[in-house]
Structures are given as structure tokens and as C-alpha cells.
Amino acid sequence: MRKRGSWRFANPVQSAPSAEAQNLWKYRLVVWAILTVGVGSVVTIILWILRMGRVDLGAALGITFATIVFLSLHPRFGWRTKAVVLVADLTLIGLYFPSLVGVRYTALAIASSGIIITAAFFGRRPAFLLILFDTLILIFYAYGSSTGLIHPPELMLPGESVIMSWLRTTIVFVTISSMLSLMISGLVDKLEATVEHLRQVSELSGYNELKYRRLIDFAPEAIVVFDLELRKFVDANPLAEKLFGYEREELLQLGPVELSPELQENGRRSVDVAQEQLSRAAAGEVAVFEWLHKNRDGDVIPCEVRLLLLPEKNSVRIRGSITDIRERRKAQALIQSLALYDNLTGLPNRKLFHDRLQHAIATSERDFKYNALYFIDVDNFKNINDATGHASGDYFLTVVAERLAGCLRETDTLARWGGDEFVVIAENISSSLSDAGRKAELLGEQMLAAVNVPVANPYAQGQNYQSSVSIGITLMYGHIHTPEELLKRADIALYEAKQAGKNRLRYFDIEMQKSVEDRLRLEADLRRAVAERQFTLHYQPQWNASGKICGAEILLRWQHPTRGLISPSEFIAIAEETGDILEIGKWVIAEACARLNAWRSEPGFRELNLAVNVSPRQYRDAGFVDYVRSATRETGIDASRLIFELTESLMLENVAETVQKMESIRDLGIQFSIDDFGTGYSSLTYLKSLPLSELKIDQTFVQEITTDKNNATLIRTIIGMAQNLNLKVLAEGVETKEQLEALREMGCEAYQGYYFSRPLPPDEFEALAGKAS
């Protein structure tokens, strides 16, 4: 039995054969010629002896030559030796006997046969050399006959001399011999050329066969050749043996159906599908398809098959190239998994979820039942990442995914939307709207409770995650809403849950959507307002105890192109979230510096202060101090006339950094005031440590100063504390004369409010300030 993988095909292109093997036809032909001449020689010698009655010189020579010729038949002598002996025999006999009576032309015929054999076996050049040799002998005979040296028989024509008789004989001999030599040598050349061509064709065919075999045997896929008439394989390469587990001889007894399961992946019988594909290939089509093969052990192997009709004259054969695609399918499955599933949690990703949502909508339409869509966001997930690292955060997300999945049915879908967001589809929860709402809420509460359970952090011993999620819910019924609209509604409900304090769920309603849409519209308008400078400044006059204007608080107004003047309370918080407050704040400071610069040359205005509200985000900006320094130096103002109003909450955030930044700004000459003092977490500690110049009493205390003794006591305490700390005090929101008198009695130094004036445009403020001065 041949070993698997060994070389099985003999190389048809062998080393060059020997000269004897190449000229086998010559060997055989000369043997038969020797046998013929030998038999003829024996018969002639016998007849000669009988005629002469004795063994004379001629008989003796004949016996000698015949013996030599027969001895050359020995296998040790090649065709050349045999041919030389035969030609020598014929030449010697043919040149000896012309001198004998009555056999001149017979002898010359024998000599001519020697020349013909020479032409046939050795070529025309040796034949013509032999003709030349024979001619010289005959000329010698002519000379000898004319001089009496020899006495040949008289074969002269009437009136012809002896020498002319021999010359005529010689010319006839040379002409006939030359003609025959040319013809025979030409035929032999043609025969040898044909044989050489056939040999070359044979070698080329063998070489092509070798190339074909190597291409087949070393091909990167399994290859079989199937004969449609025989209904079995007629060839197979080593990879086909390896794929199917059979030896080549065993494969050649089988067909494709024997190497296939009964049914293919599409549920059709293998025999039917195989017949269709083979018919396609037999019709000249290159059939490429996937096929389930079965190996010797019964394992089913998915393969890609390519069928090609082979150019055969007497049969219909089809070559099948078979590629094992198990690894390809694994790679495809991995790619599909990466494309449709989240790598961290293994949940469906956004793309697959969209498909599931479409299916859920169709199912709801068909079954007339409500589905619920949940949008889930992990609360404060950034804190987990920042405090414990991203590895801990990733682990926590996998735990959240497991806990959410534990609350769902097999028919429900949980997907990771991205980051720390998840989405859930609960299908067919009820055919009743009220019952669907109740069940959807119950499921949402289960998910909230599941996530709220502490989780041990494997990356920090003894540390537990304590987190929660916020959930937005919307119900869906049939194709009333598009998938995009449903997701938008659930996201809006999630936003409301976040705004309501997190760790809770909210249902979507139309008012939510209106609120969110209004906010989004306002954000877009705000970005346009920043780019187009749609803002204006109003000045809230500030009065001192002497009844004179001592300054103003700059208040921002948005001059909306369609909505008119918009109060800061409607857009400042949004600008703070979006970051637009940074550009707005720079513009306000630049305008304040420009106004103070303009007032420097006005006697009634050069002593006025301008107070600017600085938002927390603006203050924490890394470039805030540099910008303020640049603005004050470029305008050349007296920076002590510029007051920055800060909130108490900002003071409490990173006190050390706040103090350092305040010190840098105060070095420029700018003063600081605490806005709305008393409404935050007021602390004597930070009042003592911060470089402040002023406290502003919040208007909520001022408005009840005459009606609420506690408020009056509180204001009196604030004023006294400020005086002890050498801080100025300004009361805002003064609206009545009684409030003003009460504040004066308590020692308050400055005031602002509607009792004095509403916020005014710059021109009106300057007019009022000029009049008051």
C-alpha cells in the first residue's frame, strides 16, 4: 500500500534514451537485411559449388563473407557494426565478381545494394564516398581490361572499345547508385525528422502532464475529476484524500453523493442538488456554490465547490475544486458578532437593536398588543471611572447588563446603546393600555431595584459599587410611531428622570417632548446669538447712603430677533451647560472695560464702579485670569472700578484654587463681591480667608425686612459682621421707602432696586447718573 503523501505518478520525462534505443528501427532493419543477404549468400554459394563442381576461390570467399555476416548477428554488436559488416560484404562481393564471366551487372547490383544500405543507415555522405570508392575500382577494371591485366567477359556493343564498355557500365552504376542514395537518404532524413518531432511532442506532452499533475497535487484546495458517464471520480489529489479521509484508490470508486449527507443546508436532497450543479458544469457554466460534504468519519464539512468542464474528446469530465470553509465561517461568525454584538457585555449593539425594534413593531401590529421601550442610563458612571479606573467601570457595566437581563423574559431584548446606556424592548406585555402601563412600570421598578444592590469591586479589595440607573419608558403599539420617534420619546423620558434626581423612572408624555424641543431650539438660537452678538447690556444703578449713584451692576439681556428681549434667567443656565457662557462672559467683561475707559474723561462718571457677574464655569476656565489681565491692560482702566460678583457655591469648590485665582485677579486692582449672600452655605472661615471687598445681601431678605423680625435680625447680623471684617455691604432688591430706611438704620452703605430705578440701557443710565451727580 502506498504511503499517504508519497509521490505516486512516474515522471513521464525521463533521462535521454540511449543511441541504440533511439535507433531501434535501424537495428531491427539491419538484422533482417543480414538474414536476407545471408540466406541468399548461402543459396548462391551452394549453386556456385554445384556449377563449378568444387570449392574454388569464389566459393571460398563467399563462405568467408557469409560467415562474417552471420557472426555480426551476435547481440553484442550494435546496428552500426552489423551495417558496416553487411555493407562491406556486399561491396566486396559486388566489386570482386564483375571481373568474372557473365555476372558483371549482377555483381554491380550487389554493390549498389551496399550503397543503398549505407545511404539508409549512415546518410548520403558515406554513401557517396562508397560510390567514389566503387567507381575507382571499376575504372581500375577498365584500365586493366584495356591493358590486358585482367580478362573480363566481352560485354561491348558493336564498334565499342573495351575501355568504353567499362566506362559506360561505370556511368550507369554511378548514376543509378547516386539517385537511389539521394532518394533513400532523403526518405530516411524525413523519417528521422518525423520521429524526432514525435519524440519532442511526446516529451512536451509528458512535460505538460507533469505540470498538470504538479498543479493538481500541489494545489491549495482539494481537487477531484468526475466522469459523468462512469458516475465516479477518475482522479483526486492528496488534499482530497486528506479532506475526505480516503485513499486515492478508494476515492476513485466513489462519487459526490457518497461523500455528502442526505440533505443540504437548504433542506434539499444532496442527489438532486448535485445533479443540477453537474448539469450546469456540463453545459459549460462555471458552477460555484457552497456544499456540505461528509468525510470518512461521518463529520459534515461545509465547503465551497467550483465545477469546471474539462476539454475531453471522448468523455465528459468535470473538475471539482473543493475548499474547506469551516475557518472562513468561523471568521464570518466572528465578524458578524463584532458587527452586531457589544464586545464588552456580549449584548446586541445598536445596529442589531434597530432590527429587533423593527421586528417588535411588526409583532405588535400583528398581535394587537402593546410593547414597552426602555432607555436606561447609569447614574454618575463617570465618577466610577474616575475614582476606580476604567477596568472597574467596565466590570460594573457587565454587572449592570447581567442584572438587567435577569429581570427580562427570553422574548425581551436588552442591548447596549453605547457608553453607560442600555435599551430594552419588552414585547407583548398586554392588549390593554392601562394594564400595559402598569406592567411596564413594574418591570422598570424591578430593574431599578436590581441595579441598586451593591457590587463588590474585584479591582479594589473591600470596595463596593453603589450606583443606580435612571429609566425612561414609552409604550408602542403597531406602526403608529417610527423606531426613531420611539427612541426619541424614551430618551426624553430618561432626561426627565435625570432632571428629577436620578435613580427613578419616568413615562414619556407630550409635554416632556415640548419642553425638550423648546430647550433644543433655545440652545440652537443661543449658539447663533453668540456668533451674531445678539446681546445687550442693561445697567442696574447702585446708590450710596448719601443718595448718589456710586455704580451699577451690569445685567445681560438677549435681544432675540423674533422673541424680543429675553431675561438671563431663561438662558444663562443653558449657556453654562453648553459652554457658550465663556464667549458671552468675555464679551461682557470687554464691554465693561470699554465703558469704564469711556468714563475716565467724564468728571461725573470716573468714580463710578461697574459690577459684573462671573459664572462658575467662566471663573474655572483656565484662561480666565489671562483674559481679564489682557482686557484691563489694553483699555488702561482703573481696575479698582471693576467688581466681579461671585456666588457662595463657587467659593466652596476647591477653596485653595479659588483663593489663588482671586489673589491673581486682585493684584490687577479688581474687587470681589459675594452675590446673594446669605442664601448659600455662608461661613466665617471663607469670609476671613477670601480677598473680598463687598457683600451683597440677597433680595429675599430685604423684601421682608419690615415684616419678618428674623430677616431683620439676620440682615443686622450680616451688616455688623461685614463692618467687623472691613467689608462694604450692598442690599439688592430695595423696592420701598420703608425697606430703605430700615437698611439705613442698620448701617447699610449701598443699595439697588426698583425703588431707585429699573435696569436701564447704557444711554439712559448715563443720563440718570449725570442728573444724580
C-alpha positions in Angstrom: 0.0 0.0 0.0 1.4 3.4 -0.9 2.1 5.6 2.0 -0.1 8.7 2.2 1.6 11.8 0.8 4.2 9.9 -1.2 4.8 10.7 -4.9 2.5 8.5 -6.9 3.0 9.5 -10.6 6.0 8.4 -12.6 7.8 11.2 -14.3 7.0 10.9 -18.0 10.0 13.0 -18.9 12.8 10.5 -18.2 16.5 11.0 -18.9 17.5 10.8 -22.7 17.4 7.2 -24.0 20.5 5.5 -25.4 21.5 5.8 -29.1 20.6 2.1 -29.6 17.1 2.7 -28.1 16.6 5.8 -30.3 17.6 3.8 -33.5 15.8 0.5 -32.7 14.2 0.6 -36.1 17.7 0.6 -37.7 18.8 -2.3 -35.5 15.8 -4.4 -36.5 16.0 -3.4 -40.2 19.7 -4.3 -40.5 19.1 -7.7 -38.7 16.5 -8.6 -41.3 18.8 -7.4 -44.1 21.7 -9.6 -42.8 19.4 -12.5 -42.5 18.1 -12.0 -46.1 21.6 -11.5 -47.5 22.9 -14.4 -45.5 20.2 -16.8 -46.8 20.8 -15.5 -50.3 24.5 -15.9 -50.0 24.1 -19.5 -48.7 21.9 -20.4 -51.6 24.2 -18.7 -54.2 27.3 -20.4 -52.7 25.6 -23.8 -52.9 24.6 -23.2 -56.5 28.1 -21.9 -57.4 29.7 -25.0 -55.9 27.3 -27.2 -57.8 28.1 -25.4 -61.0 31.9 -25.5 -60.5 31.9 -28.9 -59.1 34.4 -27.8 -56.4 35.0 -25.1 -53.8 37.0 -22.7 -55.7 38.3 -19.2 -54.7 34.9 -17.6 -55.4 33.1 -20.2 -53.2 35.7 -19.8 -50.5 35.3 -16.1 -50.5 31.5 -16.4 -50.4 31.7 -18.8 -47.5 34.0 -16.5 -45.6 31.9 -13.4 -46.2 28.7 -15.2 -45.3 30.2 -16.5 -42.1 31.4 -13.0 -41.1 27.9 -11.6 -41.8 26.2 -14.3 -39.7 28.6 -13.7 -36.8 27.7 -10.0 -36.8 24.2 -11.0 -35.7 25.5 -11.6 -32.2 23.7 -9.3 -29.7 26.9 -7.7 -28.5 27.3 -5.9 -31.9 25.2 -2.8 -32.4 23.4 -1.8 -35.5 26.4 0.2 -36.8 28.7 -2.8 -36.6 26.1 -5.0 -38.3 25.5 -2.4 -41.0 29.3 -1.9 -41.7 29.8 -5.7 -41.9 26.8 -6.0 -44.3 27.9 -3.1 -46.5 31.5 -4.5 -46.6 30.2 -7.9 -47.6 28.0 -6.5 -50.4 30.8 -4.2 -51.6 33.5 -6.8 -51.6 31.2 -9.3 -53.4 29.9 -6.6 -55.8 33.5 -5.5 -56.7 35.0 -8.9 -57.0 32.6 -10.6 -59.3 32.4 -8.0 -62.1 35.7 -9.5 -63.3 34.1 -12.9 -63.6 32.4 -14.0 -66.8 28.7 -13.3 -67.1 28.0 -11.7 -63.7 29.2 -8.1 -64.1 25.8 -6.5 -63.8 24.7 -8.9 -61.1 27.8 -8.1 -59.1 27.3 -4.3 -59.6 23.7 -4.7 -58.4 25.0 -6.2 -55.3 27.5 -3.3 -54.8 24.6 -0.9 -55.4 22.6 -2.5 -52.6 25.6 -1.9 -50.3 25.5 1.8 -51.3 21.7 1.9 -50.7 22.1 0.4 -47.2 24.9 2.9 -46.5 22.6 5.8 -47.6 19.8 4.4 -45.4 21.8 3.8 -42.2 24.7 6.3 -42.4 23.5 9.1 -44.6 24.3 10.4 -48.1 27.9 11.5 -47.4 29.2 8.0 -46.6 27.1 6.6 -49.5 28.8 9.0 -52.0 32.2 8.1 -50.5 31.4 4.5 -51.1 30.2 5.3 -54.7 33.5 7.1 -55.2 35.4 4.0 -54.0 33.4 1.7 -56.2 34.0 4.0 -59.2 37.7 3.9 -58.7 37.6 0.1 -58.7 35.6 0.0 -61.8 38.0 2.5 -63.5 40.8 0.2 -62.5 38.9 -2.7 -64.1 38.6 -0.6 -67.3 42.2 0.1 -67.3 43.2 -3.5 -66.5 40.9 -4.8 -69.3 42.3 -2.4 -71.8 45.9 -3.2 -70.9 45.4 -7.0 -70.6 46.0 -7.2 -66.9 42.6 -8.8 -66.5 40.4 -10.6 -68.9 36.8 -9.9 -68.1 34.0 -11.2 -70.3 33.4 -9.2 -73.5 30.2 -7.1 -73.0 30.8 -4.5 -75.6 28.4 -3.0 -78.1 29.2 -3.3 -81.7 32.1 -0.9 -82.6 32.7 -0.2 -78.9 36.1 -0.5 -77.3 36.8 -2.4 -74.0 37.5 0.8 -72.0 34.4 2.5 -73.3 32.3 -0.6 -72.3 33.6 -0.3 -68.7 33.1 3.5 -68.7 29.5 3.1 -69.8 29.0 0.5 -67.1 30.6 2.8 -64.6 28.4 5.8 -65.6 25.2 3.7 -65.3 26.3 2.3 -61.9 27.2 5.8 -60.6 24.0 7.4 -61.8 21.7 4.7 -60.5 23.5 4.4 -57.2 23.6 8.2 -56.7 19.9 8.5 -57.5 19.0 5.7 -55.1 21.3 7.1 -52.4 19.7 10.5 -52.6 16.2 9.1 -52.5 16.9 6.7 -49.7 18.8 9.2 -47.6 16.1 11.8 -48.1 13.4 9.4 -47.0 15.5 8.4 -44.0 16.0 12.1 -43.1 12.3 12.7 -43.4 11.6 9.7 -41.3 14.1 10.7 -38.6 12.7 14.3 -38.6 9.2 12.8 -38.1 10.4 10.6 -35.4 12.2 13.5 -33.7 9.1 15.6 -33.9 7.1 12.8 -32.4 9.7 12.4 -29.7 9.5 16.1 -28.9 5.8 16.1 -28.9 5.9 13.1 -26.6 8.3 14.9 -24.3 6.2 18.1 -24.4 3.1 16.1 -23.7 4.8 14.4 -20.8 6.1 17.7 -19.5 2.6 19.2 -19.7 1.3 16.1 -18.0 3.9 16.6 -15.3 2.9 20.3 -14.9 -0.7 19.3 -14.8 0.0 16.7 -12.1 2.0 19.1 -10.1 -0.6 21.8 -10.4 -3.2 19.3 -9.2 -1.2 17.7 -6.5 0.2 20.9 -5.1 -3.0 23.0 -5.4 -4.1 24.7 -2.2 -7.5 23.0 -2.4 -8.9 19.5 -2.8 -9.3 18.6 -6.5 -11.3 15.7 -7.9 -12.2 14.8 -11.5 -15.6 13.3 -12.0 -16.7 11.3 -15.1 -20.3 11.9 -15.9 -20.6 8.6 -17.8 -18.9 6.4 -15.2 -20.6 8.3 -12.4 -17.5 8.3 -10.3 -14.2 10.1 -9.7 -11.3 9.3 -12.0 -8.7 11.5 -10.3 -8.0 13.1 -7.0 -5.1 15.0 -5.4 -3.6 14.5 -1.9 -5.7 17.3 -0.4 -8.9 15.5 -1.5 -7.6 12.4 0.3 -7.0 14.4 3.4 -10.3 16.2 3.3 -12.4 13.1 2.9 -10.2 10.7 4.8 -10.0 8.1 1.9 -7.0 6.8 0.0 -6.9 7.8 -3.7 -7.8 4.3 -4.8 -10.9 4.4 -2.6 -11.9 7.8 -3.8 -11.8 6.6 -7.4 -14.6 4.2 -6.6 -16.9 6.9 -5.2 -19.0 9.9 -6.5 -20.0 13.2 -4.9 -23.3 11.8 -3.5 -21.5 9.2 -1.5 -19.4 12.0 0.1 -22.4 14.1 1.1 -25.1 14.0 3.8 -28.6 13.1 2.6 -29.8 16.7 2.9 -28.0 20.0 2.2 -28.3 23.2 4.3 -31.3 24.4 2.3 -33.2 21.2 3.1 -33.0 19.7 -0.4 -31.7 16.2 -1.1 -28.0 16.1 -2.0 -28.5 13.9 -5.0 -31.0 16.4 -6.6 -28.8 19.4 -6.0 -25.7 17.6 -7.2 -27.4 16.7 -10.4 -28.3 20.3 -11.0 -24.8 21.6 -10.4 -23.2 18.9 -12.5 -25.6 19.7 -15.4 -24.7 23.4 -15.1 -21.0 22.5 -15.4 -21.6 20.0 -18.3 -23.3 22.9 -20.1 -20.1 24.9 -19.9 -21.0 27.1 -17.0 -18.5 27.6 -14.1 -20.7 26.5 -11.2 -19.6 27.9 -7.8 -21.7 27.0 -4.7 -21.4 26.0 -1.1 -21.9 22.4 -0.3 -22.0 20.1 2.7 -19.5 17.2 2.4 -19.1 14.2 4.6 -15.8 12.6 5.4 -15.0 9.0 6.3 -15.7 9.6 9.9 -19.1 11.0 9.2 -18.2 14.6 10.0 -20.1 17.1 8.0 -17.8 19.7 6.4 -19.1 22.9 4.8 -17.1 23.5 1.6 -17.1 25.9 -1.4 -17.1 23.9 -4.7 -16.2 25.2 -8.1 -17.0 22.9 -11.1 -15.3 23.3 -14.5 -15.9 21.2 -17.6 -12.6 19.7 -18.9 -11.8 19.7 -22.6 -12.0 15.9 -23.3 -12.9 14.4 -26.7 -14.3 11.1 -25.8 -15.8 11.7 -22.4 -17.5 14.3 -20.3 -15.3 15.0 -17.3 -15.8 17.8 -14.7 -13.1 19.1 -12.4 -14.2 20.0 -8.9 -12.1 22.3 -6.7 -13.2 21.9 -3.1 -12.3 24.4 -0.3 -12.9 23.7 3.3 -14.7 26.8 4.6 -15.0 26.0 8.3 -12.4 28.5 9.3 -14.0 31.1 6.9 -17.3 30.6 8.5 -15.8 31.0 12.0 -14.3 34.2 10.8 -17.6 35.3 9.3 -19.4 34.5 12.5 -16.8 36.5 14.5 -17.1 39.4 12.1 -20.9 39.2 12.4 -20.6 39.1 16.2 -18.4 42.1 16.2 -20.8 43.9 13.9 -23.9 43.1 15.8 -22.9 42.5 19.4 -21.2 44.6 22.0 -17.6 43.4 22.7 -17.8 44.1 26.4 -21.1 42.8 27.5 -22.0 40.5 24.7 -25.3 42.2 24.3 -26.8 43.2 20.9 -25.4 46.5 19.8 -27.2 49.5 18.3 -27.4 48.1 14.8 -28.9 44.8 15.9 -31.2 46.5 18.3 -32.7 48.6 15.4 -33.6 45.3 13.7 -35.1 43.9 16.8 -37.1 47.1 17.3 -38.5 46.9 13.7 -39.5 43.3 14.4 -41.1 44.2 17.7 -43.2 46.9 15.9 -44.3 44.3 13.4 -45.2 41.8 16.1 -47.2 44.4 18.0 -49.1 45.2 14.7 -49.8 41.5 14.2 -50.8 40.5 17.7 -52.6 43.8 18.7 -50.5 44.1 21.8 -48.5 46.8 23.5 -44.7 46.7 23.8 -42.6 48.8 26.1 -39.4 50.6 25.2 -36.9 51.5 28.0 -34.0 53.8 27.8 -31.6 53.2 30.7 -28.6 55.3 31.8 -26.2 54.5 34.7 -26.2 57.4 37.2 -22.9 59.0 37.9 -20.9 56.4 35.9 -18.2 58.9 35.2 -17.5 59.0 39.0 -16.9 55.3 39.0 -14.4 55.5 36.1 -12.6 58.5 37.7 -12.5 57.0 41.2 -11.7 53.4 40.4 -10.4 53.2 36.9 -11.8 52.1 33.5 -11.3 48.4 34.2 -13.6 48.7 37.3 -16.1 50.7 35.2 -16.1 48.1 32.5 -16.7 45.4 35.1 -19.6 47.4 36.6 -21.2 47.7 33.2 -21.1 43.9 32.8 -22.8 43.5 36.2 -25.5 46.0 35.3 -26.1 44.2 32.0 -26.4 40.8 33.9 -28.8 42.3 36.4 -31.0 44.0 33.8 -31.1 40.7 31.8 -32.1 38.9 34.9 -35.3 40.9 35.0 -36.4 40.2 31.5 -38.1 37.3 29.6 -36.5 35.3 26.9 -38.7 37.1 24.3 -37.4 40.6 25.5 -34.4 42.3 24.1 -31.6 44.0 26.1 -29.0 45.9 24.1 -26.1 48.2 24.9 -26.8 51.5 23.3 -23.3 52.9 23.9 -21.2 54.1 26.8 -23.2 53.6 30.0 -26.6 53.5 28.2 -28.8 50.4 27.7 -32.1 49.9 25.9 -34.8 47.3 26.5 -37.8 46.1 24.5 -40.4 44.2 26.4 -42.7 42.6 23.8 -46.4 41.7 24.0 -46.9 42.9 27.6 -50.7 43.4 27.3 -53.5 44.2 24.9 -54.8 46.9 27.3 -53.2 50.3 27.5 -53.7 50.7 31.3 -52.5 47.2 32.0 -49.5 47.6 29.7 -48.6 50.8 31.5 -48.8 49.1 34.9 -46.7 46.1 33.8 -44.1 48.3 32.1 -43.8 50.4 35.3 -43.5 47.2 37.4 -40.7 45.9 35.2 -38.9 49.2 35.3 -39.0 49.2 39.2 -37.6 45.7 39.1 -34.7 46.8 37.0 -34.1 49.8 39.3 -34.1 47.6 42.4 -31.8 45.0 40.7 -29.1 47.6 39.9 -29.3 49.3 43.4 -27.8 46.2 45.1 -24.1 46.9 46.0 -21.5 45.2 43.8 -18.0 44.2 45.1 -15.2 45.8 43.1 -12.7 43.0 42.1 -10.1 45.6 41.5 -10.2 47.2 45.0 -10.5 44.8 47.9 -13.2 45.8 50.4 -14.7 48.4 48.0 -18.3 48.2 46.7 -20.0 49.9 43.9 -23.1 51.7 45.0 -24.9 53.0 41.9 -28.2 53.4 40.3 -29.9 53.9 36.9 -32.4 56.3 35.5 -35.0 54.9 33.2 -37.2 56.5 30.5 -40.2 54.5 29.3 -42.5 54.8 26.3 -45.2 52.4 25.1 -45.5 51.4 21.5 -48.4 49.9 19.5 -48.0 48.8 15.9 -46.7 51.3 13.4 -48.1 54.4 14.9 -44.6 55.7 15.6 -41.4 55.1 13.7 -38.4 53.5 15.5 -36.6 56.8 15.6 -39.6 58.6 17.2 -40.0 55.8 19.8 -36.3 56.1 20.8 -36.6 59.8 20.9 -39.5 59.6 23.3 -37.8 57.1 25.6 -34.7 59.3 25.6 -36.8 62.4 26.5 -38.4 60.4 29.4 -34.9 59.4 30.5 -33.8 63.0 30.5 -36.8 63.9 32.8 -35.8 61.1 35.1 -32.3 62.5 35.4 -33.7 66.0 35.9 -36.0 64.7 38.7 -33.0 63.5 40.7 -31.9 60.2 39.1 -32.5 56.6 40.4 -36.1 56.7 39.1 -38.2 56.1 36.1 -40.4 58.4 34.0 -43.0 57.9 31.4 -43.0 59.9 28.2 -45.7 62.4 27.6 -46.2 65.2 25.0 -45.4 68.0 27.5 -42.0 66.4 28.0 -41.3 66.5 24.3 -42.4 70.0 24.0 -40.1 71.1 26.9 -37.1 69.3 25.4 -37.8 70.6 21.9 -38.1 74.2 23.3 -34.8 73.7 25.1 -33.1 72.3 21.9 -34.4 75.2 19.9 -33.2 77.7 22.5 -29.7 76.1 22.5 -29.6 76.5 18.7 -30.7 80.1 18.9 -28.2 80.8 21.7 -25.3 79.5 19.6 -26.5 81.8 16.8 -26.8 84.7 19.3 -23.2 84.2 20.4 -22.0 84.3 16.8 -24.1 87.3 15.8 -23.7 89.2 19.1 -27.4 89.5 19.7 -26.8 90.5 23.4 -27.2 93.9 25.0 -26.3 95.2 28.4 -28.5 97.0 31.0 -27.3 98.9 34.0 -28.9 98.5 37.4 -28.0 101.7 39.3 -26.4 101.4 42.7 -26.9 104.2 45.3 -24.9 105.1 48.4 -26.2 106.3 51.7 -25.8 109.9 50.5 -28.3 109.4 47.8 -25.9 109.5 44.9 -25.2 106.9 42.2 -22.0 105.1 43.1 -22.0 102.5 40.3 -24.1 99.9 38.6 -24.5 96.2 38.2 -24.2 95.1 34.5 -27.1 92.8 33.6 -27.1 90.8 30.3 -30.1 90.8 28.0 -30.7 88.8 24.9 -32.2 90.7 22.0 -33.8 87.7 20.2 -34.8 88.5 16.6 -38.3 87.1 16.9 -39.0 86.8 20.7 -37.7 90.2 21.6 -35.8 90.8 24.9 -35.1 87.6 26.8 -34.2 87.6 30.5 -30.9 86.0 31.7 -32.9 83.6 33.9 -34.1 81.9 30.7 -30.8 81.3 29.1 -27.8 81.7 31.5 -28.2 78.2 32.9 -28.3 76.7 29.4 -25.3 78.7 28.3 -23.5 77.4 31.4 -24.2 73.8 30.4 -23.3 74.3 26.7 -20.2 76.3 27.4 -21.4 79.3 25.5 -21.1 81.3 28.7 -17.4 81.5 28.1 -17.7 83.6 25.0 -20.6 85.6 26.5 -18.6 86.3 29.6 -15.6 87.6 27.7 -17.8 89.9 25.7 -19.4 91.3 28.9 -16.0 92.0 30.5 -14.8 93.6 27.3 -17.8 95.9 27.2 -17.5 96.8 30.9 -13.8 97.7 30.4 -14.7 99.7 27.3 -17.4 101.6 29.3 -15.1 102.4 32.2 -12.5 103.6 29.7 -15.0 105.9 28.2 -16.0 107.3 31.6 -12.4 108.2 32.6 -12.6 111.6 30.9 -16.1 112.4 32.3 -15.9 114.1 35.7 -19.3 112.8 36.9 -18.6 109.1 35.9 -14.9 108.5 36.6 -15.7 107.5 40.2 -18.4 105.0 39.3 -18.0 101.3 39.8 -19.2 98.5 37.4 -20.1 95.1 38.9 -20.0 92.1 36.5 -21.5 88.7 37.4 -18.9 85.9 36.8 -20.4 82.4 36.3 -18.8 79.4 37.9 -17.8 77.8 34.6 -16.3 81.1 33.4 -14.4 81.5 36.6 -13.0 78.0 36.5 -11.8 78.4 32.8 -8.0 78.1 32.6 -7.7 81.2 30.5 -9.9 83.4 32.7 -7.2 85.3 34.5 -5.1 85.9 31.4 -8.1 87.3 29.5 -9.0 89.7 32.4 -5.4 90.9 32.5 -5.4 91.4 28.8 -8.7 93.3 28.8 -7.8 95.7 31.6 -4.3 96.5 30.2 -5.5 97.1 26.7 -8.1 99.6 27.8 -5.9 101.1 30.5 -8.8 101.5 33.0 -8.6 101.9 36.7 -9.2 98.3 37.6 -10.4 99.1 41.1 -13.6 100.4 39.5 -14.4 96.9 38.2 -16.1 94.5 40.6 -16.5 90.8 40.0 -19.6 89.3 41.7 -19.2 85.6 42.6 -21.7 83.1 44.1 -21.2 81.4 47.5 -21.3 77.9 45.9 -18.3 78.8 43.7 -16.3 79.9 46.8 -16.8 76.5 48.4 -15.5 74.5 45.4 -11.8 73.9 45.8 -11.2 76.8 48.2 -7.4 76.8 47.7 -7.6 77.1 43.9 -10.3 79.8 44.2 -8.3 81.9 46.6 -5.2 81.6 44.4 -7.1 82.8 41.3 -8.8 85.6 43.3 -5.4 86.8 44.5 -4.1 86.9 40.9 -7.1 89.0 39.8 -7.0 91.3 42.9 -3.4 92.0 42.1 -4.7 93.7 38.9 -6.8 96.0 41.2 -10.2 94.3 40.6 -12.5 93.9 43.6 -14.7 90.9 44.6 -18.2 90.8 45.9 -20.3 87.8 47.1 -23.6 87.9 45.3 -26.8 86.8 47.1 -25.0 86.5 50.4 -27.0 84.5 53.0 -28.7 82.1 50.6 -25.8 79.7 50.4 -23.5 77.9 52.9 -22.2 81.1 54.5 -19.1 80.6 56.5 -17.0 83.0 58.6 -14.0 80.9 57.7 -14.1 81.6 54.0 -15.1 85.2 54.6 -11.9 85.6 56.5 -9.7 83.8 54.0 -11.0 85.2 50.8 -9.8 88.6 49.4 -13.3 90.1 49.3 -14.4 93.8 49.2 -18.1 93.6 49.4 -21.2 91.5 50.5 -24.5 91.8 48.6 -27.5 91.0 50.8 -29.9 88.9 48.8 -33.3 90.5 47.9 -35.3 87.7 49.6 -34.1 89.0 53.0 -34.6 92.7 52.0 -38.2 92.2 50.8 -39.3 91.0 54.3 -37.1 93.3 56.4 -40.1 95.2 57.7 -42.4 92.3 58.2 -40.2 89.5 59.5 -38.1 90.1 62.6 -35.9 87.1 61.8 -35.0 88.6 58.5 -34.3 91.9 60.1 -32.1 90.3 62.7 -30.3 88.4 60.0 -29.6 91.5 57.9 -28.4 93.4 61.0 -26.0 90.5 61.8 -24.7 90.4 58.3 -24.0 94.2 58.3 -22.3 94.0 61.6 -20.2 91.1 60.6 -19.2 92.8 57.4 -18.2 96.0 59.2 -16.1 94.0 61.6 -14.4 92.3 58.6 -13.9 95.7 56.9 -16.2 94.7 54.0 -18.7 97.0 52.3 -22.4 96.0 52.3 -24.8 96.4 49.4 -28.5 95.5 49.6 -30.3 94.4 46.4 -34.0 94.3 45.7 -34.9 97.5 47.6 -38.4 98.3 46.4 -39.9 100.5 49.1 -39.0 103.6 51.2 -39.6 101.6 54.4 -37.0 99.0 53.3 -34.5 101.7 52.5 -35.0 103.4 55.9 -34.6 100.1 57.7 -31.4 99.4 55.9 -30.0 102.8 56.6 -30.9 102.4 60.3 -28.9 99.2 60.3 -25.9 100.8 58.8 -26.1 99.5 55.2 -23.9 101.6 52.9 -25.2 101.0 49.4 -28.5 99.9 47.7 -30.0 98.9 44.4 -33.6 98.0 43.4 -36.7 99.1 41.7 -37.3 101.8 44.4 -34.4 103.7 42.8 -34.6 102.5 39.2 -35.1 99.6 36.9 -32.1 98.3 34.9 -31.5 100.8 32.1 -29.9 100.8 28.7 -26.4 102.5 28.7 -27.6 105.9 27.4 -30.5 106.1 29.9 -28.2 105.1 32.7 -25.7 107.7 31.8 -28.4 110.3 31.7 -29.7 109.3 35.1 -26.1 109.2 36.6 -25.4 112.7 35.1 -28.6 114.1 36.6 -28.0 112.5 40.0 -24.4 113.8 40.2 
